[in-house]
Amino acid sequence: MTEASVASLVHAVRAGNREAFEPLYRIHVGAVQLAVRDHLRDPDRVADAVQETFARALASLDKLRDPERFRPWLLSIARHTAVDFRRNLSRITEDELDEVDVATPDNNDPAELAALRDVAAVVNGLVVGLSQRDAVALNLVTLGFEVADVAAALGIKHGAAKVVLHRARRRLRAALVLQLLSGGADTRCRELATIVEREGTTAAARHAESCSVCEESVRRALYG
């Protein structure tokens, strides 16, 4: 795709055209993955950094002076994001462990599984890095199966199945942030971009799940 074509997609996203972001994402996601892999080796960290890169880019898209320079601008964000992830690797790991303990109790949590299904219905393929096992687990939950069913289908322990689903939800929540940010500055929650820039996609996803403006944006994405 030419730089002019990419620029036209950038302009469309800025104007609030959600459909324009998906090809923009699809065209550049491979290059972003390569840029991130120069600094990170763990596949899960790479996938998370890719999602974070696009979220940061969308949050500051209005600051891009020359839309034809979107690709080098995006790859610069990718490299800085990867460096941040590598620097904060131990802290991120500890935070995730804490979140798993809170978000995945020993018994099946219907609200947690329902939230996973709701997010999966919105993100329209804006997720990278799910392994085949993770994708199977997510599909099972989306179809209404419980954690115990996922564990049995994958041949893993109940606790391992919870971790798999937690990882899948984390990536889905990041994709939800991408979906919301792609609505353009005039149609999205004003707080969301600021939260992404200051605290990252995890905090932004938590905000989105309790924000009436973001909820309305999700409703429009689902039902038009």
C-alpha positions, 0 to 999 in steps of 0.5 A: 500500500502506498504512503498516500493510501495509508495517509487516507486511512489515518485521516479516516480514523481521525474522522471517526471511521472505525472500519479504517483502522482494521486495514491500518492495523493489518498492514502494519502489525507484522512490522510492529511485531518485528520491531518489538522482537528486537527487544523482547523474546517471550511471545506473550510479551511480544504480543502485549507490546504490539497491542500496547504500541497500537494503543499508544499510537491511536491515543496520540494519532492527532499529534502525527503531523504528516500522516504519510509518515505513519509507518516510521512513526508507528515503528518508533513507538513500537521500539520505545514500547518494547524498551519500556516493557523490557525495563519493567518486565519484573514489575509487569510479571508481579502485577499479572500474578496479582491480577490472576489471583484476584480475577480467577478464583478457585471456583468458576466466576460467571461474571468473569466468563461473561465479561470475557465473552462480551469483550470477544464479541466486540474486538473484530480481530484486533488481537495478535499473539494468541497461540492455538491453545489460547484461541481454542480456550477462548472459543470454548468460553465464547461458546458457553463452556466453563473453565473445567471444560476448557481444562478437559478439552486442552488436557491441562489442570484447572489452574492452568486453564484459568491462567490461559483464559486470563492471558486471553482476556488481557489481550482481548481487553487491550484489543477493546481499547484499540477498538474504542480509540479507533473511533476518532477524537470526536466520538471516543471517551476523552479520558481514554487516550490520556489513560493510555498515555499515562498508565497503559492499556491495562488501566485503560481497559479497566476504565472502559469497562466501567465508563458509560461513554465507553459502554455507549461506544461499544454498543454502537460498535456492536449494533450500529 
